[in-house]
């Protein structure tokens, strides 16, 4: 059981890390587009933004359903990152509890 259990948990932790970085990049890219620092009509920027939008927005939109309206301030990425850090910590503690 440990032969499969621990590597799967480590893989999940790695996936959570990559998803957290994707959310960070999505938020920063969105801010840079809003302030006009980068051109959203550039093909590379559009491709990266479209990919990150399809990756992050389904989860962020579900979180926004439960968040109160703060007048244009979107805290859903921060809530998502906190949830991801919590899940990552739980998985790390499970790995420590059941060493290979």
N, C-alpha and C positions, 0 to 999 in steps of 0.2 A: 504493500500500500504506500509506504513512504517513497518508494522508487518513483512513483507517478505523482504523488500528492505534492511534495515540496517543489519539484520543477514547475508544476502547473501554477502553484501560488507565486513563484518567482516570475513566471511569464505574465501573470495578471498584474503584478506590481510594475513590471516594465511597461505594459500596455497603459496602465494608469499614469505612469510618468510621461509617456508620449502624448496621451490625451490632455494632460495638464499643460504641457508645452504648447500643444495645438490651441488650447483655449487662450493662453497668454499671447500667442502670435496673432490669433484672430482679433483679440481686443486691441492690441497695439496697431495692427493693420487698419482696423476700423477707425481708430482715433486719427491715424495719419491721413486717412482718406477724408475724414470730416474736416480736418484743419487745412486740407489742400496741400499737404506736403508731398504726397504722391498722387499720380494721375490714375484714377480708377479705370480709364479707358485704355491704358497700356495692357497689352495682351498677357504679359507675364503676371502683372498685378491682378488682372481680372481672373486668370486661371487659379492663382493662389487663393484669392479671396473667395472664389466660387467653391473651391475644394474645402476650405475651412468652414465656409458657411454651411455646406451640406453635412459636414462632420459635427459641428458644434451646435448649430441652431436648433435641431430637434430637441436636444436636452435642455438648452437654455429657454426655449419657448415653454416647456413644461414647468420649469422653475418659475418663470414669469407669471404663470397662472396663480401661484400662491403668494407672490410678492405684492406688497402694497404699492400704489402709485406714488412715486417720490418726485414727481414733477420733472421728468426728463432725465433723471439719474437712474441708470440701469445697474443694479447690484447683483443681477443674476449670475454673471461670470464669477464674482467673488464667492457667492454661495456655492456654485458648482465646484470651484477650486477647493473650498473648505470641505465639501463632501468627499471629493476625491482624496484629499489628504487624510481624512478620517478613515476611508476604506483602506488606503494604503497602510496606515498605522495598524489597523485591525489585522490585515494580512501579515504584516511583519511580526506582530505578536503571536499569531498562530504558528508561524514558522519557528519562532524562538521556543514556543511551548512544545512543539513536536519536532525536534531536530532530526536530521537525516541519519 
